[in-house]
Amino acid sequence: MAQITKEMTIGEILRTNPNVAPILMEAGMHCLGCPSAQAESLEEAAMVHGMDINDLMAKIEAL
């Protein structure tokens, strides 16, 4: 499986591994299909939602 990075957009991440969706939803990112999800990097989205990107990446990598 392709590696997921914090520089990828949420849309790219979901196309790479749809199993990441529940992690993002649990983290408060409920609008996975909205335009921002297609343009914002995971790191940018984490910052907007007040999350620590390293914690989020650890959960994603644990899949």
C-alpha positions as CSV (number, residue, x, y, z in Angstrom):
1,M,0.0,0.0,0.0
2,A,1.2,3.5,-0.8
3,Q,2.6,5.6,2.1
4,I,0.4,8.4,3.4
5,T,2.1,11.6,4.3
6,K,0.9,14.8,6.0
7,E,1.5,16.7,2.8
8,M,-1.2,14.7,0.9
9,T,-4.7,16.2,0.6
10,I,-7.5,14.4,2.4
11,G,-8.9,13.4,-0.9
12,E,-5.6,11.8,-2.0
13,I,-5.4,10.0,1.4
14,L,-8.9,8.6,1.0
15,R,-8.2,7.4,-2.5
16,T,-5.0,5.8,-1.3
17,N,-6.6,4.1,1.7
18,P,-10.4,4.5,2.4
19,N,-9.9,2.8,5.8
20,V,-8.4,6.1,7.0
21,A,-11.9,7.7,6.9
22,P,-13.0,6.5,10.4
23,I,-9.8,7.9,11.9
24,L,-10.4,11.3,10.3
25,M,-14.1,11.3,11.3
26,E,-13.2,10.4,14.9
27,A,-10.8,13.3,14.9
28,G,-13.6,15.7,14.0
29,M,-13.0,15.9,10.3
30,H,-16.6,15.2,9.3
31,C,-16.6,16.9,5.8
32,L,-14.4,14.4,4.0
33,G,-16.0,15.1,0.7
34,C,-16.1,18.9,0.9
35,P,-14.0,21.1,-1.4
36,S,-11.5,21.8,1.4
37,A,-10.8,18.1,1.6
38,Q,-9.7,18.1,-2.0
39,A,-7.4,21.1,-1.6
40,E,-6.1,21.1,2.0
41,S,-3.2,18.9,3.1
42,L,-3.7,16.7,6.1
43,E,-1.3,18.9,8.0
44,E,-3.4,22.1,7.1
45,A,-6.6,20.4,8.1
46,A,-5.2,19.2,11.4
47,M,-4.1,22.8,12.1
48,V,-7.5,24.2,11.3
49,H,-9.2,21.6,13.6
50,G,-6.7,22.2,16.4
51,M,-5.1,18.8,16.2
52,D,-1.6,17.6,16.7
53,I,-0.5,16.3,13.2
54,N,2.0,13.8,14.8
55,D,-0.7,12.2,16.9
56,L,-3.0,12.0,13.9
57,M,-0.2,10.5,11.7
58,A,0.5,7.9,14.4
59,K,-3.1,6.7,14.3
60,I,-3.1,6.5,10.5
61,E,0.2,4.6,10.5
62,A,-1.1,2.2,13.0
63,L,-3.7,0.9,10.5
